[in-house]
Amino acid sequence: MASNEAAARALELLHHPSLSQALNAFARPSHLKQAHAHLLVAGLARRLFTATRLLACAAVSALRDLRYAEAMFGGVRVPTFFMYNTMIRAFSECAGQDCLRGVAYYVRMLRNGVFPDNFTHPFVLRSCSLSSQLLVGRQVHTHVVKFGSGRDIYVVNNMLSMYSSCGEMGDARQLFDECSGLVDVVSWTSLVTGYVKAGDIDVARSYFDRMLRRNVVSWNAMISGYAQSGRISDARKLFDMMPERDASSWSAMISGYAQCKMCADALGLFKEMVGGGIVANEAAVVSAVSACAQLRAIEWGTWLHKYTVENGFAMNVILGTALVDMHGKCGNVEKAVKVFNLMPERNVCSWNSMIASLALNAHGKQALSLFWQMQRLGHTPNHITFTALLSGCSHSGLVKEGRQIFSLMTEKYQLEPWSEHYGSMVDLLGRAGLIREAVEFVKGMHIEPHPGLWGALVAACKIHGEIELGKQLGKHLIDLEPDHGGRYALLSDLFASIEQWDDVELVRNSFLQRKVLKTPGNSIIEL
């Protein structure tokens, strides 16, 4: 009985005069499908108003099921103007290339003699923006002119956004100038955002300064632009000048600090934001977690992880991967594993972060085990995966496994090794005392050996008593980098290890005669 009453209320709400109310008629996708089936059996689904509302619920409500919506649309013999608009709107809100299906519905609409209106073109233009389809966007622009909607500010703003998204700032500026008597704060913000994305930060600032009225989005766009271009002090000046801020404002500034390696400032600003009663958005949390990882600030990291739990953040790919990376770099492998296991979805970056966390903390065998699992589940490794694996093999002394991984990378996955991969292999062989094999490996490299490789071999020669080879490599290393103080120290230590003090003195005198500067030391201290 209660079920019948709920169904009756849902159908009543479906026919509500307000579309926004009608879109809330069903609580679950299954309820929508049941109602559709009931209306079909009763012969009521053919009623135009009912069919239109059902389609809207399937396409643009919170229950969105575009496959089902397309099936419903396909069952209509003569779709109405509103039905076409509904489908175009639905696909304009999709990610990736799926949004182009909205353009296909627009073309179908025109071919069937149904004319667009001021609501149609903004959706089509949005699809062009999301897919960076400049040519299609220009064609839609001609249709805007043809159908007389070129003086609608909503249409104009979407055209500006389309040109800006496609990097065509000349066209965007021309359109802006042609509509100078019509443009509003959204138009100005689109232009500022476009120039920021194009890297013309000073041009963006000139438009920002000319704005008679600014909103929070305008300020955020300019702050993000400065931060992304490395002009963090300019970003902070604007941030401090803002009349009001939202979570995105704080996020832009925190992200800017993290990207510029000013991690202590990023964390300090995050703390200030939270202390002011503002709930951080995901971008701010991820940036703060990244700052913790860079600083190896384990106490901050633990607090941030607790903050995400208390504030109900979903453990999605981006946040989960950041937390795994942070816990791994802070040495807390158990927490990294726990977060990784809780992630409902993972991508190659997630697997890389977990493998790197294990490798960094001397769990080489576990890193290899996870790598085989990654492959079994259909994830394709990339250069970063093999960088972490080879580093793990090196630190865990897994020579046989390291050789196998390097062969797998170059032969099965046909990835050209980076200098990091070669470096890890040389380090692996050197640590194991296989100095001669390491030298032959370096000679067979497809890129010019980095001096750091020779340095690693000299250090390995000292440890394993390959003194004569170490002398040769050490002298070669100084010839390669005569102004690097560390190279002299390396050869001097080698001579000192066998008490050849005359040679030690010769190296030090050469160092002084060439007036080589000492390499300054550094340390990381958790704040």
C-alpha positions in Angstrom: 0.0 0.0 0.0 2.8 2.4 1.0 4.6 1.4 -2.2 1.6 2.4 -4.3 1.3 5.7 -2.5 5.0 6.5 -3.1 4.6 5.7 -6.8 1.5 7.9 -7.0 3.4 10.8 -5.3 6.3 10.3 -7.7 4.0 10.5 -10.8 2.3 13.6 -9.3 5.7 15.3 -8.8 6.8 14.2 -12.3 3.9 16.4 -13.7 4.7 19.4 -11.5 4.6 22.7 -13.4 8.2 23.4 -12.3 10.9 21.3 -14.1 13.3 21.6 -11.1 10.6 20.0 -8.9 9.9 17.3 -11.4 13.5 16.2 -11.6 13.3 15.2 -8.0 10.4 12.8 -8.6 12.4 9.6 -8.2 14.8 8.6 -5.5 16.6 5.8 -7.4 17.2 4.9 -11.1 15.2 1.7 -10.5 12.1 3.8 -9.5 12.4 5.8 -12.7 12.5 2.7 -14.8 9.6 1.1 -12.9 7.5 4.2 -13.4 8.4 4.3 -17.1 7.4 0.6 -17.5 4.1 1.3 -15.7 3.3 4.3 -17.9 4.1 2.2 -21.1 1.8 -0.6 -20.0 -1.0 1.9 -19.2 -0.5 3.7 -22.5 0.3 7.0 -20.8 4.0 7.3 -21.8 2.9 8.5 -25.3 1.6 11.7 -23.8 4.0 14.3 -24.9 4.4 16.1 -21.6 4.9 12.9 -19.7 7.4 11.5 -22.2 9.3 14.8 -22.0 9.5 14.8 -18.2 10.6 11.2 -18.1 13.4 11.9 -20.6 14.5 14.9 -18.5 14.7 12.7 -15.4 16.8 10.2 -17.2 19.1 12.8 -18.8 19.7 15.7 -16.5 18.5 14.8 -13.0 20.8 13.6 -10.2 19.9 10.0 -11.3 21.4 10.6 -14.8 21.5 7.5 -17.0 22.4 8.7 -20.5 22.2 5.2 -22.1 18.7 4.9 -20.8 17.9 8.4 -21.9 19.1 7.7 -25.4 17.0 4.6 -25.5 13.9 6.6 -24.5 14.8 9.3 -27.1 15.1 6.7 -29.8 11.6 5.4 -29.0 10.0 8.8 -29.8 8.8 9.0 -33.4 9.0 12.8 -33.6 11.1 14.3 -30.8 10.2 17.8 -29.8 12.4 20.9 -29.5 12.5 20.5 -25.7 13.6 16.8 -26.1 16.5 17.8 -28.3 17.6 20.5 -25.9 17.4 18.1 -23.1 19.8 15.6 -24.8 22.2 18.4 -25.9 22.3 19.8 -22.4 22.9 16.3 -20.9 25.9 15.6 -23.0 27.3 19.1 -22.6 27.8 18.2 -18.9 29.8 15.1 -19.7 33.6 14.8 -19.4 36.0 14.0 -22.3 34.9 13.3 -25.8 31.4 12.1 -24.7 30.3 15.8 -24.8 30.6 15.7 -28.6 27.5 13.5 -28.7 25.6 16.7 -27.8 26.9 18.3 -31.0 25.6 15.2 -32.9 22.2 15.7 -31.4 22.4 19.4 -32.5 23.1 18.4 -36.1 20.3 15.8 -36.0 18.0 18.5 -34.7 18.8 20.8 -37.6 18.4 18.1 -40.2 15.0 17.3 -38.9 13.9 20.9 -39.3 13.8 21.8 -35.6 15.3 25.2 -35.0 17.5 26.0 -32.0 16.9 28.9 -29.5 19.0 30.9 -27.0 19.1 27.8 -24.7 20.4 25.4 -27.3 23.6 27.2 -28.4 25.1 27.7 -25.0 25.0 23.9 -24.4 26.5 23.2 -27.9 29.2 25.8 -27.3 30.0 24.2 -23.9 30.5 20.8 -25.6 32.9 22.5 -28.0 34.8 24.1 -25.1 35.1 20.8 -23.2 36.4 18.9 -26.2 38.5 21.8 -27.6 36.7 21.6 -31.0 37.6 25.0 -32.4 36.4 24.3 -35.9 33.0 23.1 -34.7 32.8 26.0 -32.3 33.3 28.5 -35.1 30.6 26.8 -37.1 28.2 27.1 -34.2 29.2 30.8 -33.9 27.9 31.3 -37.5 24.7 29.6 -36.5 24.4 31.9 -33.5 24.5 34.8 -36.0 22.2 33.1 -38.4 19.5 32.3 -35.9 19.7 35.8 -34.2 20.9 34.8 -30.7 24.2 36.7 -30.9 22.9 39.5 -28.6 22.1 37.1 -25.8 24.7 37.6 -23.0 24.5 33.9 -22.0 25.3 32.9 -25.6 28.1 35.5 -25.8 29.7 34.3 -22.6 29.7 30.7 -23.8 31.3 31.8 -27.1 34.0 33.6 -25.1 34.5 30.6 -23.0 34.8 28.4 -26.1 37.4 30.5 -27.8 39.4 30.9 -24.5 39.3 27.2 -23.9 40.6 26.5 -27.3 43.4 29.1 -26.9 42.1 31.4 -29.5 42.5 34.7 -27.6 42.5 36.8 -30.7 38.9 35.6 -31.6 37.9 35.9 -28.0 39.1 39.5 -27.8 37.4 40.4 -31.0 34.1 39.0 -29.9 34.5 40.8 -26.5 35.1 44.1 -28.3 32.2 43.6 -30.6 29.9 43.1 -27.6 31.5 45.8 -25.4 28.1 47.3 -24.6 26.7 43.9 -23.6 29.5 42.2 -21.6 29.2 41.6 -17.9 31.5 40.3 -15.1 31.3 36.8 -16.5 32.5 38.0 -19.8 35.5 39.8 -18.3 36.3 36.8 -16.2 36.3 34.5 -19.2 38.8 36.8 -20.9 41.0 37.0 -17.8 40.9 33.2 -17.4 41.6 32.7 -21.1 44.8 34.8 -21.0 45.9 33.1 -17.8 45.6 29.7 -19.5 47.5 31.0 -22.5 50.3 32.1 -20.3 49.8 35.8 -21.0 49.6 36.7 -17.3 50.3 40.4 -17.8 47.6 40.8 -20.4 45.2 39.0 -18.0 46.2 41.4 -15.3 45.5 44.4 -17.5 41.9 43.2 -18.1 41.5 42.3 -14.5 42.5 45.9 -13.5 40.0 47.3 -16.0 37.1 45.4 -14.6 34.5 47.8 -13.1 33.1 44.9 -11.0 34.9 41.7 -9.9 33.5 38.6 -8.3 35.3 35.9 -6.4 35.9 33.8 -9.6 37.7 36.8 -11.2 40.1 37.1 -8.2 40.6 33.3 -8.0 41.5 33.2 -11.7 44.1 35.9 -11.4 45.6 34.4 -8.2 45.8 30.9 -9.9 47.5 32.5 -12.9 50.2 34.2 -10.8 50.8 31.0 -8.8 51.0 28.7 -11.8 53.5 31.1 -13.4 55.7 31.1 -10.3 54.9 34.6 -9.3 53.8 33.6 -5.9 54.4 37.0 -4.2 52.1 38.7 -6.7 49.5 36.0 -6.0 49.8 36.6 -2.3 49.4 40.4 -2.7 46.1 39.8 -4.6 45.0 37.2 -2.1 45.5 39.7 0.8 43.6 42.4 -1.1 40.5 40.2 -1.7 37.3 41.7 -0.2 35.9 38.2 0.3 37.2 34.7 -0.2 35.8 31.2 -0.7 37.4 27.8 -0.4 38.7 28.0 -3.9 40.5 31.3 -3.1 42.4 29.6 -0.2 43.0 26.5 -2.4 44.5 28.5 -5.2 47.0 30.1 -2.8 47.8 26.9 -1.0 48.3 25.0 -4.3 50.6 27.9 -5.5 52.8 27.6 -2.4 53.0 23.8 -2.8 53.9 24.1 -6.5 56.6 26.6 -5.7 58.1 24.3 -3.1 57.1 26.7 -0.3 55.7 23.9 1.7 55.8 25.5 5.1 53.9 28.5 3.8 51.3 26.1 2.2 50.7 24.3 5.5 50.6 27.5 7.5 48.0 29.0 5.2 46.0 25.7 5.4 46.0 25.9 9.1 44.9 29.6 9.0 42.0 28.6 6.7 40.8 25.9 8.9 41.2 28.1 12.0 38.9 30.6 10.3 36.1 28.1 10.1 36.4 27.4 6.4 36.1 23.8 5.3 38.8 23.1 2.7 38.0 21.7 -0.7 39.6 18.6 -2.1 42.2 20.6 -4.1 43.4 22.4 -1.0 43.7 19.2 1.0 45.6 17.4 -1.8 48.0 20.4 -2.1 48.5 20.4 1.7 49.1 16.6 1.7 51.7 17.1 -1.2 53.4 19.8 0.9 53.6 17.3 3.8 55.2 14.7 1.5 57.8 17.2 0.3 58.7 18.1 3.9 58.4 14.6 5.3 56.2 16.2 7.9 54.7 13.1 9.5 52.8 14.9 12.3 51.2 17.3 9.8 50.4 14.4 7.5 48.7 12.4 10.3 46.6 15.5 11.2 45.6 16.0 7.6 44.6 12.4 7.1 42.4 12.7 10.2 40.9 15.9 8.8 39.8 14.2 5.6 38.1 11.5 7.6 36.3 13.9 10.0 35.1 16.0 7.1 33.8 13.1 5.0 36.2 13.4 2.0 35.7 10.6 -0.5 38.8 8.4 -0.8 38.9 8.9 -4.6 41.9 8.4 -6.9 43.4 11.8 -6.5 43.2 12.2 -2.7 43.9 8.5 -2.1 47.0 8.6 -4.2 48.3 11.8 -2.5 47.8 10.2 0.9 49.6 7.0 -0.1 52.5 9.1 -1.4 52.6 11.2 1.7 52.6 8.3 4.2 55.2 6.5 2.1 57.6 9.4 2.1 57.1 10.0 5.8 58.1 6.4 6.4 54.6 5.1 7.5 54.2 2.2 5.1 51.4 0.6 7.2 49.2 3.6 6.8 50.0 3.9 3.1 49.0 0.3 2.6 45.8 0.9 4.6 44.8 3.9 2.4 45.6 2.0 -0.8 43.5 -0.9 0.2 40.5 1.4 1.0 40.6 3.1 -2.4 37.6 1.9 -4.4 39.3 2.9 -7.7 43.0 3.1 -8.6 44.9 4.3 -11.6 48.6 3.8 -12.6 49.6 6.8 -10.4 48.0 5.1 -7.4 49.9 1.9 -8.0 53.1 3.8 -8.7 52.7 5.7 -5.3 52.2 2.4 -3.4 55.1 0.7 -5.1 57.4 3.7 -4.5 56.3 3.8 -0.9 57.4 0.2 -0.4 60.6 0.6 -2.4 61.6 3.8 -0.5 61.2 2.0 2.8 63.3 -1.0 1.9 60.4 -3.3 1.1 61.7 -4.3 -2.3 60.1 -7.8 -2.4 56.7 -6.4 -1.4 57.1 -3.7 -4.1 57.8 -6.4 -6.7 54.8 -8.5 -5.5 52.5 -5.5 -5.9 53.9 -4.9 -9.3 53.0 -8.4 -10.5 49.5 -7.9 -9.0 49.2 -4.6 -10.9 49.9 -6.3 -14.2 47.4 -9.2 -13.4 44.7 -6.6 -12.9 45.3 -5.1 -16.3 47.2 -1.9 -15.4 50.0 -1.0 -17.8 53.2 0.2 -16.0 55.0 3.4 -17.1 58.4 4.9 -16.7 57.6 6.0 -13.1 56.7 2.4 -12.2 60.0 1.1 -13.3 61.9 4.0 -11.6 60.4 3.0 -8.3 60.9 -0.7 -8.8 64.6 -0.4 -9.8 65.2 1.9 -6.9 63.6 -0.7 -4.6 65.7 -3.5 -6.0 68.8 -1.4 -5.5 68.1 -0.6 -1.8 67.1 -4.2 -1.1 70.0 -5.8 -2.9 67.8 -7.7 -5.4 70.2 -8.0 -8.3 68.5 -10.8 -10.1 65.1 -9.2 -9.9 66.6 -5.8 -10.9 68.0 -7.3 -14.1 64.6 -8.9 -14.8 62.7 -5.7 -14.2 65.1 -3.7 -16.5 64.6 -6.3 -19.3 60.9 -6.3 -18.8 60.8 -2.5 -19.2 62.9 -2.4 -22.4 61.7 -5.6 -24.1 58.1 -6.3 -23.1 56.9 -2.7 -22.6 59.5 -1.2 -25.0 60.1 1.8 -22.8 63.3 3.8 -23.5 65.2 4.0 -20.2 65.6 7.4 -18.5 68.8 8.4 -16.8 67.1 7.4 -13.5 66.7 3.8 -14.7 70.3 3.6 -15.7 71.4 5.2 -12.4 69.4 2.7 -10.4 70.9 -0.3 -12.3 74.4 1.1 -11.8 73.7 1.6 -8.1 72.3 -1.9 -7.8 75.3 -3.5 -9.4 77.7 -1.3 -7.6 76.2 -2.0 -4.2 76.4 -5.8 -4.9 80.1 -5.5 -5.8 79.6 -6.2 -9.5 81.7 -3.2 -10.5 83.0 -4.6 -13.8 79.5 -5.5 -14.9 78.3 -2.0 -13.9 81.1 -0.4 -16.0 80.1 -2.5 -19.0 76.5 -1.6 -18.4 77.4 2.1 -18.5 79.4 1.6 -21.7 76.3 0.0 -23.4 73.9 2.8 -22.4 72.0 4.6 -25.2 72.5 8.0 -23.6 75.6 9.9 -22.5 76.4 8.7 -18.9 75.7 11.3 -16.3 78.6 12.1 -14.0 76.6 10.9 -11.1 76.8 7.4 -12.5 80.6 7.5 -12.5 80.4 8.9 -9.0 78.3 6.0 -7.8 80.8 3.6 -9.3 83.8 5.3 -7.6 82.0 5.0 -4.3 81.3 1.4 -5.0 84.9 0.8 -5.9 86.0 2.2 -2.5 83.5 -0.1 -0.6 84.5 -3.3 -2.5 88.2 -2.7 -2.8 88.4 -2.1 -6.5 91.0 0.6 -6.0 92.7 0.7 -9.4 89.4 0.9 -11.2 88.2 3.5 -8.7 91.3 5.7 -9.4 90.7 5.6 -13.2 87.0 6.4 -12.8 87.7 9.1 -10.2 90.2 10.9 -12.4 87.8 10.6 -15.4 85.0 12.1 -13.2 87.2 15.1 -12.3 87.9 15.6 -16.0 84.2 15.6 -16.7 83.3 18.1 -13.8 86.5 20.0 -12.9 84.5 22.6 -10.9 82.5 20.1 -8.8 84.0 20.0 -5.3 82.4 16.7 -4.5 84.3 14.9 -7.2 87.6 15.8 -5.6 86.4 14.7 -2.2 85.3 11.3 -3.6 88.7 10.6 -5.1 90.5 11.9 -2.0 88.4 9.6 0.2 89.4 6.6 -2.1 93.1 7.3 -1.7 92.6 7.9 2.1 90.9 4.5 2.4 94.2 2.8 1.4 96.4 5.3 3.2 98.0 6.8 0.1 98.5 10.2 1.7 100.7 11.6 -1.0 97.9 11.1 -3.5 95.4 12.6 -1.1 97.6 15.7 -0.9 97.8 15.9 -4.7 94.0 15.8 -5.1 93.6 18.5 -2.4 96.2 20.7 -4.0 94.5 20.3 -7.4 91.3 21.3 -5.7 92.8 24.5 -4.3 94.8 25.4 -7.4 91.6 25.3 -9.5 89.8 27.4 -6.9 86.9 25.0 -6.8 84.0 26.0 -4.5 82.9 23.5 -1.8 79.4 22.1 -2.3 77.3 23.5 0.6 75.6 21.0 2.9 71.8 21.1 3.4 69.2 19.5 5.6 65.4 19.2 6.0 64.0 20.0 9.3 60.3 19.4 10.0 58.6 22.6 11.1 
